[in-house]
Amino acid sequence: MIDAIISGPLTGEPTERTASNGNRYWTASARVAAGTESLFVGIAVFDPTAGERLMRLHKGSSIAAAGTLEVTSWTDKTGAERKGWRLLAHEVLSVYQARKRRDAGEGAHDA
């Protein structure tokens, strides 16, 4: 697993779900630039504050998320093995919120 920060547009509407134990969690997917190509990263959020922030965003919104990035694998409908990426996010911000936090932090160092 890799500690990571990703950013990119959401590829669909975020979804709130309930686990079998009754706990809420949130999911989304984002298109993330990787050099000249794009990766699609599934995002899972278990923190209620970060989940609520995610639910304020919509398809096409730019997102910044931090957490643990891991490779996933599954078998598709044709029987072929596929690989992908999933971020178990502990922090979710819109790009606007991330820029606002960065600017506030930079201003604190200016004297």
N, C-alpha and C positions, 0 to 999 in steps of 0.2 A: 504494500500500500504506500501511497505517496501523498504527503501534505501538499495541497495545491490551492491556487486561486484561479478560477476561470471567469471569463466574461464573454458575453455574446447575446444574441437575441433568442428569446424563447421561441420554440418551434410549435408550441401549442398552448392551450390554456392550462394553468396549474390546476391540480386536483387535490382535494382533501380526502383522505381515506381513514378508515378505522381498522386497526389490527384485530385479530381474533380475541386478544386480551382486553379490548375496549380502548386502547390507547390510540390517539389520533396521530397521523403523520401526513406529510404532503409530498407530492411528486410533480416533476416537470421535466422538460427536456430542452437543451440549449444547443445551438450551433456555435462551435468554438473554432476560431481561426487557428490553424496549425501550419505555419509557413504559407505555402501557396494553396493548401487544401483546407478543408473543414472537417472537424470531427463532430459527431453528435453525442452529447454527454447526457445521460439520464441523471437526474438530481433527486435525491431522497432527503427529506428534512424531518427530524424528530423533535427539534426544539420548538416549542409553541410560539415564541417570539419571532424566530426566523420563519416559521411556517406562515404566520399571519402576514409578515412582510411579503412573502412569496405570493400569497393569495391576492394582494393588492395589484399585482402585475398581470399583464395579459399577453396573448400571443403577439410576438413582434417586439415586446418590451426588451430593452437591454438590461441584462442582469449581471451582477458580480457576486460570486459565491465562493466561500472558502470552506475547506473540509478535507476529507480523505478520499483520494481518487484511487479507484481500483478497476482492474480489467474484469469484465464479465464474459461469459460464454454461454451459448445456448444452441439448440438445434432448430433450424427453421423448418417450414412446412415441407420442403423438398428433402429433408434429412441431412442437409449440409450444416457443418458446425460453423457458427458465426461468433465473432468477438466484438466487444464494445467497451464502453467506459461508463462508470457510474461514480458520481460524487456524493458521498455521505456528508452533506453540508451542515455545518454548525453556525454559519453566518450567511445571510442573504441580504443583498442591497440592490436597489436599482442603481444604474450607473450615475444617476443624478445624486442619490444619497451618498454613494462612494466618493464622488467628486467633492461634495459638500464636506464630508468628514476629512478628506485629504486637505482641502483648503483651510479648514479650521485648524488642523494640526500644523500646517506650514506657517500660518499666521502666529501661532504660539511661539515659534522659534525666531520670528523676526523681532528684533529689538533695536 
